[in-house]
Amino acid sequence: MKLLVFNESVSYYVKSYFKASFFNQVLPSSIGGDAVRIIDLTQKGYDKKDAFYGVFVDRVVGLVGLLVLNLLATIIFFGTFDKEFSLLIILITIGGISGFTLLFHLEKIKFLAKYKGLDLFHRLARRLNNLYADRTILYKHIAISVGVHLLTVLSLYALALSIDFHISFQTFLIAIPPVFLLTIVPISLAGWGIREGAMVGIFMLVGADETKVLAMSILYGLLLIIASIPGSYFWVKSKRTT
């Protein structure tokens, strides 16, 4: 956000992040949280389009980090799942990363800017190229994203151990990212139901106990709710100040 010239303090972004996390628990997918972040920025006087692009770029880079983590884990620990599933994961992740790479080159296709709807991709490509003119910054942001997703997988692994569900960590590295990809689809509140079904389905491929997988997923969902509680406080406080 600093690179995009949003001059706010770290505490502001922490509060906005928690507010977004809170609304993610009561609205489909992450749409509610992203909308809250955009509204927060517009209330500070920033342009709506600039705010949208800022949040969208953050979301896209986060998604790329998830794909990179999943791709590396699947290649390094190839054979943890059956060959067909592993190859499918590799195909999907490479496709997603390639799509992100292609997005940078859409700026060169000038006719896109002339058509409504397609001009969105042209503007996004232009902003991405301006933001990441120095590609090392992009790689750093992706590395941070990979680290954040790695911590999320680690938290799920810790939950699994707490209920005596013993599956290798490398299995979690391969299985969890596809679950997160599915929960992005805005067809359930905070991914409930989609997350549980996906986790049970994927972990059953390695013979895991479905009841323990379900328990782990529910505990993770409850953990997300608890972790987002500060967001409700920051949201109520911001309403009182306005």
Secondary structure as UniProt FT lines:
FT   TURN            2..5
FT   HELIX           10..24
FT   TURN            25..26
FT   TURN            29..30
FT   HELIX           31..43
FT   TURN            44..45
FT   HELIX           48..76
FT   TURN            77..79
FT   HELIX           83..105
FT   HELIX           106..108
FT   HELIX           110..114
FT   TURN            116..118
FT   HELIX           119..131
FT   HELIX           135..162
FT   TURN            163..164
FT   HELIX           169..183
FT   TURN            190..193
FT   HELIX           194..203
FT   HELIX           204..206
FT   HELIX           210..241
//
